[in-house]
Amino acid sequence: MAEKRRNLALAGYDEIFGGDDSQGNGGTEKVQMISVKELFPFKDHPFRVVDDEAMLRTVESVSQFGVIVPAIVRPREEGGYEIVSGHRRKHAAELAGLTEIPVIVRDLDDDAATILMVDSNLQRETLLPSERAWAYRMKAEALNHQGNRADLTCGQIGHKLPGVKTREVIAKEAGDSARNVQRFIRLTYLLPDLIDMVDAGKLGFNAAVELSYLDDQQQFDFLDAMEYSQNVPSLSQAQKIKKMCQSGECDEKVMQTMLSEDKKQPEDKVTFKGDFLRKYFPKNYTPQQMEDVIVKLLKQWQKKRQREQEL
């Protein structure tokens, strides 16, 4: 009975994905069942697989219906297969007690595999800043390799097509802005402790972008200065620290003094959790963009109230 169910499943997959000729390549690609023990994560995979509420729902679905959409994998020289798309599905299958899942095996080079891996994950509803940052950088590097360019650290990040910046290609395909792509990539130059603070909402995105221009030793000094002062920097402080570090006028003592300065705080402060706000904004909006929209709406509401009071 189990073998019959497996055959029916494969027949369904082949019907959906085109069977042996799903790519019009003469029968070199088809859906097949492969043991989860033969599947290995993509090297430097930037997207986290966590046992959260979304994963619990996926496990329940897999337990009831199996893995509906095949994973995409590529052969490894050392044996087995590297997952290009389907890390969460594979993990859910393991939690559900499945020993094999449907996959499509493709012979992809490193750059093509990286681009496919990134594109298949960028559309997820919730992404941590670090996940989006590393995904953008990995795709930029892959595109630059394809265009024989490797100048990721320059202002333009390199070009994929004549006259077209790599960040513009990424932005168009991700539904983001080229400027935002560049700013997210800057986060990858932060020390792990600092980028973890951005993910946790303890360090502002815009301030973090400014701090990413500090070298490693300056960032270590900055971490020590934050611990000493028990403060995180405002955007203006981060900009000042960046400027002074670039001119050689900043050390840990200077950072400590700056971070220890009293900041003017509003008398009443209302804080919204990121998960709550993101329900009302496009998934690629930064905290600063969300704040700008909220301020604009509040100003419009204030003007409306003033007009009503004047009537």
HUURPE-V426089 format. One record per residue. N is the residue number from 1. RES is the residue in one letter. PHI is phi as a letter, one per 30 degrees, with the letter a starting at -180 (none if undefined). NEAR is the number of other C-alpha atoms within 8 Angstrom. Layout:
BEGIN
n:N res:RES phi:PHI near:NEAR
n:N res:RES phi:PHI near:NEAR
END
This chain:
BEGIN
n:1 res:M phi:none near:4
n:2 res:A phi:d near:5
n:3 res:E phi:d near:6
n:4 res:K phi:d near:7
n:5 res:R phi:d near:8
n:6 res:R phi:d near:8
n:7 res:N phi:d near:8
n:8 res:L phi:d near:8
n:9 res:A phi:d near:8
n:10 res:L phi:d near:12
n:11 res:A phi:d near:8
n:12 res:G phi:d near:8
n:13 res:Y phi:d near:12
n:14 res:D phi:d near:12
n:15 res:E phi:d near:8
n:16 res:I phi:d near:7
n:17 res:F phi:c near:9
n:18 res:G phi:j near:11
n:19 res:G phi:i near:13
n:20 res:D phi:d near:10
n:21 res:D phi:b near:12
n:22 res:S phi:d near:11
n:23 res:Q phi:c near:6
n:24 res:G phi:i near:6
n:25 res:N phi:c near:8
n:26 res:G phi:i near:6
n:27 res:G phi:j near:10
n:28 res:T phi:c near:7
n:29 res:E phi:b near:13
n:30 res:K phi:a near:14
n:31 res:V phi:d near:14
n:32 res:Q phi:b near:8
n:33 res:M phi:c near:9
n:34 res:I phi:b near:10
n:35 res:S phi:d near:9
n:36 res:V phi:d near:10
n:37 res:K phi:d near:6
n:38 res:E phi:c near:9
n:39 res:L phi:c near:12
n:40 res:F phi:b near:9
n:41 res:P phi:d near:9
n:42 res:F phi:d near:8
n:43 res:K phi:d near:4
n:44 res:D phi:h near:4
n:45 res:H phi:e near:7
n:46 res:P phi:d near:9
n:47 res:F phi:c near:7
n:48 res:R phi:d near:6
n:49 res:V phi:c near:7
n:50 res:V phi:b near:5
n:51 res:D phi:d near:7
n:52 res:D phi:c near:6
n:53 res:E phi:d near:6
n:54 res:A phi:d near:7
n:55 res:M phi:d near:11
n:56 res:L phi:d near:9
n:57 res:R phi:d near:8
n:58 res:T phi:d near:10
n:59 res:V phi:d near:12
n:60 res:E phi:d near:9
n:61 res:S phi:d near:9
n:62 res:V phi:d near:13
n:63 res:S phi:d near:10
n:64 res:Q phi:d near:6
n:65 res:F phi:c near:7
n:66 res:G phi:i near:8
n:67 res:V phi:d near:10
n:68 res:I phi:d near:6
n:69 res:V phi:c near:5
n:70 res:P phi:d near:12
n:71 res:A phi:d near:15
n:72 res:I phi:c near:12
n:73 res:V phi:b near:14
n:74 res:R phi:b near:12
n:75 res:P phi:d near:11
n:76 res:R phi:c near:8
n:77 res:E phi:d near:4
n:78 res:E phi:d near:4
n:79 res:G phi:j near:7
n:80 res:G phi:i near:9
n:81 res:Y phi:b near:11
n:82 res:E phi:c near:12
n:83 res:I phi:d near:14
n:84 res:V phi:c near:15
n:85 res:S phi:b near:11
n:86 res:G phi:k near:10
n:87 res:H phi:d near:11
n:88 res:R phi:d near:8
n:89 res:R phi:d near:10
n:90 res:K phi:d near:11
n:91 res:H phi:d near:9
n:92 res:A phi:d near:12
n:93 res:A phi:d near:17
n:94 res:E phi:d near:10
n:95 res:L phi:d near:8
n:96 res:A phi:d near:10
n:97 res:G phi:i near:7
n:98 res:L phi:d near:8
n:99 res:T phi:c near:9
n:100 res:E phi:a near:9
n:101 res:I phi:b near:14
n:102 res:P phi:d near:13
n:103 res:V phi:b near:12
n:104 res:I phi:c near:12
n:105 res:V phi:c near:11
n:106 res:R phi:b near:9
n:107 res:D phi:c near:6
n:108 res:L phi:c near:8
n:109 res:D phi:d near:6
n:110 res:D phi:e near:7
n:111 res:D phi:d near:11
n:112 res:A phi:d near:9
n:113 res:A phi:d near:10
n:114 res:T phi:d near:12
n:115 res:I phi:d near:12
n:116 res:L phi:d near:10
n:117 res:M phi:d near:10
n:118 res:V phi:d near:12
n:119 res:D phi:d near:9
n:120 res:S phi:d near:8
n:121 res:N phi:c near:9
n:122 res:L phi:d near:10
n:123 res:Q phi:d near:7
n:124 res:R phi:d near:6
n:125 res:E phi:d near:5
n:126 res:T phi:b near:5
n:127 res:L phi:b near:8
n:128 res:L phi:d near:7
n:129 res:P phi:e near:9
n:130 res:S phi:d near:13
n:131 res:E phi:d near:11
n:132 res:R phi:d near:12
n:133 res:A phi:d near:14
n:134 res:W phi:d near:11
n:135 res:A phi:d near:12
n:136 res:Y phi:d near:13
n:137 res:R phi:d near:10
n:138 res:M phi:d near:11
n:139 res:K phi:d near:12
n:140 res:A phi:d near:13
n:141 res:E phi:d near:10
n:142 res:A phi:d near:13
n:143 res:L phi:d near:12
n:144 res:N phi:d near:16
n:145 res:H phi:d near:10
n:146 res:Q phi:d near:9
n:147 res:G phi:c near:9
n:148 res:N phi:h near:6
n:149 res:R phi:b near:9
n:150 res:A phi:b near:8
n:151 res:D phi:c near:8
n:152 res:L phi:d near:10
n:153 res:T phi:d near:5
n:154 res:C phi:d near:7
n:155 res:G phi:d near:4
n:156 res:Q phi:c near:9
n:157 res:I phi:i near:12
n:158 res:G phi:j near:12
n:159 res:H phi:b near:13
n:160 res:K phi:d near:12
n:161 res:L phi:b near:8
n:162 res:P phi:e near:5
n:163 res:G phi:i near:5
n:164 res:V phi:c near:9
n:165 res:K phi:d near:12
n:166 res:T phi:e near:15
n:167 res:R phi:d near:13
n:168 res:E phi:d near:10
n:169 res:V phi:d near:10
n:170 res:I phi:d near:14
n:171 res:A phi:d near:13
n:172 res:K phi:d near:10
n:173 res:E phi:d near:7
n:174 res:A phi:c near:9
n:175 res:G phi:i near:7
n:176 res:D phi:b near:11
n:177 res:S phi:c near:9
n:178 res:A phi:d near:11
n:179 res:R phi:d near:7
n:180 res:N phi:d near:9
n:181 res:V phi:e near:14
n:182 res:Q phi:d near:9
n:183 res:R phi:d near:9
n:184 res:F phi:d near:13
n:185 res:I phi:d near:12
n:186 res:R phi:e near:12
n:187 res:L phi:d near:13
n:188 res:T phi:d near:13
n:189 res:Y phi:c near:8
n:190 res:L phi:d near:13
n:191 res:L phi:d near:9
n:192 res:P phi:e near:6
n:193 res:D phi:d near:6
n:194 res:L phi:d near:11
n:195 res:I phi:d near:13
n:196 res:D phi:d near:9
n:197 res:M phi:d near:10
n:198 res:V phi:d near:14
n:199 res:D phi:e near:10
n:200 res:A phi:d near:7
n:201 res:G phi:i near:7
n:202 res:K phi:d near:8
n:203 res:L phi:b near:12
n:204 res:G phi:d near:11
n:205 res:F phi:e near:10
n:206 res:N phi:d near:8
n:207 res:A phi:d near:14
n:208 res:A phi:d near:15
n:209 res:V phi:e near:12
n:210 res:E phi:d near:11
n:211 res:L phi:d near:13
n:212 res:S phi:d near:12
n:213 res:Y phi:d near:9
n:214 res:L phi:d near:11
n:215 res:D phi:d near:7
n:216 res:D phi:e near:8
n:217 res:Q phi:d near:7
n:218 res:Q phi:d near:11
n:219 res:Q phi:d near:12
n:220 res:F phi:d near:8
n:221 res:D phi:d near:10
n:222 res:F phi:d near:10
n:223 res:L phi:d near:9
n:224 res:D phi:d near:9
n:225 res:A phi:d near:13
n:226 res:M phi:d near:12
n:227 res:E phi:d near:8
n:228 res:Y phi:d near:7
n:229 res:S phi:d near:9
n:230 res:Q phi:h near:7
n:231 res:N phi:b near:8
n:232 res:V phi:c near:8
n:233 res:P phi:d near:10
n:234 res:S phi:d near:8
n:235 res:L phi:d near:10
n:236 res:S phi:d near:8
n:237 res:Q phi:d near:10
n:238 res:A phi:d near:13
n:239 res:Q phi:d near:11
n:240 res:K phi:d near:8
n:241 res:I phi:d near:11
n:242 res:K phi:e near:12
n:243 res:K phi:d near:8
n:244 res:M phi:d near:10
n:245 res:C phi:d near:12
n:246 res:Q phi:d near:8
n:247 res:S phi:c near:7
n:248 res:G phi:i near:6
n:249 res:E phi:c near:7
n:250 res:C phi:b near:11
n:251 res:D phi:b near:9
n:252 res:E phi:d near:11
n:253 res:K phi:d near:8
n:254 res:V phi:d near:8
n:255 res:M phi:d near:12
n:256 res:Q phi:e near:12
n:257 res:T phi:d near:8
n:258 res:M phi:d near:8
n:259 res:L phi:d near:13
n:260 res:S phi:d near:9
n:261 res:E phi:d near:6
n:262 res:D phi:d near:4
n:263 res:K phi:c near:4
n:264 res:K phi:d near:4
n:265 res:Q phi:c near:4
n:266 res:P phi:d near:5
n:267 res:E phi:d near:4
n:268 res:D phi:b near:4
n:269 res:K phi:b near:5
n:270 res:V phi:c near:4
n:271 res:T phi:c near:4
n:272 res:F phi:c near:6
n:273 res:K phi:d near:6
n:274 res:G phi:e near:6
n:275 res:D phi:d near:6
n:276 res:F phi:d near:8
n:277 res:L phi:d near:10
n:278 res:R phi:d near:9
n:279 res:K phi:d near:6
n:280 res:Y phi:c near:6
n:281 res:F phi:b near:8
n:282 res:P phi:e near:6
n:283 res:K phi:d near:7
n:284 res:N phi:c near:6
n:285 res:Y phi:d near:9
n:286 res:T phi:d near:7
n:287 res:P phi:e near:8
n:288 res:Q phi:d near:9
n:289 res:Q phi:d near:8
n:290 res:M phi:d near:11
n:291 res:E phi:d near:8
n:292 res:D phi:d near:8
n:293 res:V phi:d near:8
n:294 res:I phi:d near:8
n:295 res:V phi:d near:8
n:296 res:K phi:d near:8
n:297 res:L phi:d near:8
n:298 res:L phi:d near:8
n:299 res:K phi:d near:8
n:300 res:Q phi:d near:8
n:301 res:W phi:d near:8
n:302 res:Q phi:d near:8
n:303 res:K phi:d near:8
n:304 res:K phi:d near:8
n:305 res:R phi:d near:8
n:306 res:Q phi:d near:8
n:307 res:R phi:d near:8
n:308 res:E phi:d near:7
n:309 res:Q phi:d near:6
n:310 res:E phi:d near:5
n:311 res:L phi:d near:4
END
